[in-house]
């Protein structure tokens, strides 16, 4: 899996086990204002954008698309082929465009 680190420290669950999902998706997403709280941002998870899919020890750069809220998000690679998401734990990060780096 992909061992998560946050603020320079290992990220663990409530049992003290390091979080390491099999797949991590970084889905670059725009944000708007939450209708529930004007001071809170809300991810706009419909539309399209860039994505990084970390799976099987590699990173696939591609895109995501979800035309309507009731649709399932589809991830495609640079050649337009749908990326198969492996069974297991999947962690989805939703940074705004330009606000994530890979190391």
Beta strands, then each sheet from edge to edge (+ up, - down):
strand 1: 2-3
strand 2: 5-6
strand 3: 9-10
strand 4: 20-21
strand 5: 23-27
strand 6: 30-33
strand 7: 41-44
strand 8: 47-55
strand 9: 58-66
strand 10: 74-77
strand 11: 90-93
sheet 1: 1+ 4-
sheet 2: 2+ 3-
sheet 3: 10+ 9- 8+ 5- 11-
sheet 4: 6+ 7-
end
